[in-house]
Protein backbone atom coordinates (compact mmCIF):
# COMPACT_ATOMS: atom_id res chain seq x y z
CA UNK A 1 0.00 0.00 0.00
CA UNK A 2 2.80 2.43 0.88
CA UNK A 3 4.49 1.76 -2.49
CA UNK A 4 1.29 2.66 -4.33
CA UNK A 5 0.95 5.90 -2.36
CA UNK A 6 4.55 6.83 -3.16
CA UNK A 7 3.97 6.07 -6.85
CA UNK A 8 0.84 8.24 -6.89
CA UNK A 9 2.71 11.07 -5.17
CA UNK A 10 5.51 10.85 -7.74
CA UNK A 11 3.01 10.87 -10.61
CA UNK A 12 1.16 13.90 -9.29
CA UNK A 13 4.22 15.85 -8.19
CA UNK A 14 6.73 15.08 -10.93
CA UNK A 15 4.69 13.56 -13.76
CA UNK A 16 6.36 10.16 -13.24
CA UNK A 17 4.81 6.90 -14.41
CA UNK A 18 6.46 3.64 -13.38
CA UNK A 19 7.38 0.99 -15.98
CA UNK A 20 4.72 -1.61 -16.72
CA UNK A 21 5.58 -5.24 -17.38
CA UNK A 22 4.19 -6.34 -20.76
CA UNK A 23 6.01 -9.60 -21.58
CA UNK A 24 6.86 -12.21 -18.96
CA UNK A 25 8.92 -15.33 -19.51
CA UNK A 26 8.55 -17.57 -16.46
CA UNK A 27 11.71 -19.18 -15.12
CA UNK A 28 12.30 -22.90 -15.55
CA UNK A 29 12.20 -24.84 -12.31
CA UNK A 30 15.44 -26.79 -11.90
CA UNK A 31 14.90 -30.56 -11.98
CA UNK A 32 15.71 -32.92 -9.16
CA UNK A 33 15.67 -30.27 -6.43
CA UNK A 34 14.13 -31.10 -3.08
CA UNK A 35 14.04 -27.61 -1.65
CA UNK A 36 12.74 -24.29 -2.90
CA UNK A 37 14.50 -20.96 -3.08
CA UNK A 38 13.70 -17.28 -3.38
CA UNK A 39 15.56 -15.01 -5.78
CA UNK A 40 15.54 -11.24 -5.36
CA UNK A 41 16.94 -9.13 -8.19
CA UNK A 42 16.95 -5.57 -9.48
CA UNK A 43 16.66 -5.10 -13.23
CA UNK A 44 17.68 -1.97 -15.11
CA UNK A 45 15.13 -1.13 -17.82
CA UNK A 46 16.11 1.26 -20.62
CA UNK A 47 13.91 3.91 -22.22
CA UNK A 48 12.50 1.44 -24.76
CA UNK A 49 11.54 -1.14 -22.11
CA UNK A 50 14.36 -3.66 -22.53
CA UNK A 51 16.13 -5.17 -19.51
CA UNK A 52 19.78 -4.13 -19.80
CA UNK A 53 21.30 -5.38 -16.54
CA UNK A 54 20.28 -7.62 -13.64
CA UNK A 55 21.76 -7.43 -10.16
CA UNK A 56 21.15 -10.36 -7.84
CA UNK A 57 20.52 -9.46 -4.22
CA UNK A 58 19.55 -12.92 -2.97
CA UNK A 59 19.35 -16.44 -4.33
CA UNK A 60 21.37 -19.60 -4.75
CA UNK A 61 22.25 -21.59 -7.86
CA UNK A 62 20.71 -23.12 -9.86
CA UNK A 63 17.71 -20.92 -9.04
CA UNK A 64 19.53 -17.60 -9.47
CA UNK A 65 20.70 -18.54 -12.96
CA UNK A 66 17.19 -19.56 -14.04
CA UNK A 67 15.78 -16.30 -12.66
CA UNK A 68 18.36 -14.21 -14.53
CA UNK A 69 17.59 -16.07 -17.79
CA UNK A 70 13.88 -15.36 -17.38
CA UNK A 71 14.17 -11.71 -16.26
CA UNK A 72 16.51 -10.90 -19.15
CA UNK A 73 13.67 -11.79 -21.54
CA UNK A 74 11.04 -9.62 -19.86
CA UNK A 75 9.85 -6.47 -21.62
CA UNK A 76 8.23 -3.34 -20.24
CA UNK A 77 6.35 -0.27 -21.30
CA UNK A 78 9.09 2.08 -20.11
CA UNK A 79 8.79 4.53 -17.26
CA UNK A 80 7.79 8.05 -18.22
CA UNK A 81 8.68 11.40 -16.73
CA UNK A 82 6.70 14.34 -18.07
CA UNK A 83 5.63 12.20 -21.06
CA UNK A 84 9.23 11.28 -21.97
CA UNK A 85 10.31 7.63 -21.77
CA UNK A 86 13.12 7.22 -19.24
CA UNK A 87 15.33 4.43 -17.91
CA UNK A 88 14.35 2.92 -14.57
CA UNK A 89 14.88 0.06 -12.14
CA UNK A 90 12.43 -2.65 -11.16
CA UNK A 91 12.71 -5.23 -8.44
CA UNK A 92 11.80 -8.86 -9.04
CA UNK A 93 11.04 -11.48 -6.43
CA UNK A 94 10.79 -15.02 -7.79
CA UNK A 95 9.85 -17.90 -5.51
CA UNK A 96 10.76 -21.42 -6.60
CA UNK A 97 8.90 -24.36 -5.11
CA UNK A 98 10.16 -27.94 -5.32
CA UNK A 99 8.24 -30.38 -7.50
CA UNK A 100 5.68 -32.45 -5.66
CA UNK A 101 6.35 -36.20 -5.86
CA UNK A 102 3.26 -36.76 -8.05
CA UNK A 103 4.43 -34.06 -10.50
CA UNK A 104 8.02 -35.34 -10.82
CA UNK A 105 8.87 -36.79 -14.24
CA UNK A 106 9.62 -40.50 -14.22
N, C-alpha and C positions, 0 to 999 in steps of 0.2 A: 504494500500500500504506500509506504513512504517513497519508494522508487517512482511510482506513478505520479505522486504529488510533485516530486522534484522535476520529473519530465514535463509536467504541465507548466510548472513555474518557468522552466527554461523556454518552453515554446511561447509562452505569453510575453516574457521579459525580453528574450533575445531572438525570437523567431526561429528557434531550433526545433527540428524534427528528427527523432532518433531513426537509425536504420531499421528497415523491416525485412525480416527473413522471407525470401520468396522461393528458394530451392533448397531442399534438405536432402542430403544423402545420409541415411542412417549408417552407423558404424557396424561392421561385422563383429559378431561375438566370437571371441577366440574359442576354438574347440578344445575339448578335454580339460576344461578348467573346473575346479570344484568350489571356487570361491568367486565372489563378485568383486567389483572395484568401482571407485568413483574417480572420474577424471575432471579436473577443473582447468580451463584454459582461457586465455584472452586472445582474441583474433583481431588483427588490424584489417579494416575494410577500407578500400580506396574509394575515390569519388565516383566510380562507376559501379560499385557494389561487389567487387571481387575481393576475396580474402587474400591478403598479401603476405601475412606473417602470423604464426601461431606461437604463443608462449605458454608452455605448460607450467601450471602452478602446483598441481597435485596429480598423482596417478602413477601406477606402476605398469611395466611392460608385462604382457603384450597389449594391455588395454590402452595405454597411452598412445602407442603407435597406431592402433585402429581408430582412435578418436581423432588424431591428427589427420589421417587419411580422409576421414569423413568430413571434418570441418573444412579442410582445404578445398572441397568441392561445393561447399555451400555458396549461395549467391544471395545478395541483398538488394533491395531498393536502397540506395545510399542515404546517409543522413543529409539533412538540408539545414542550412543556416541562411536566413533571409532569402529563401528560394534558390540559393546556390547549393549544388551538391558538394559535400565536403567529406574528407576522410574521417574515420571514427574508429572506436574500439567497441567490441562486444564481448561479453563473457559467455562461456558455454560450460554447462555442467552436464556431464553424461554419466549415467549410472548403468553399469553392467551387472547383470544378474546371471548366476550360473544356470546352465541348462538343467531342467528337471529330468530325473531319470527316464520318465516316459517319453520325453522329447529328444533324448540323445539318439543320434544316428547309430545304427548297428553295424 
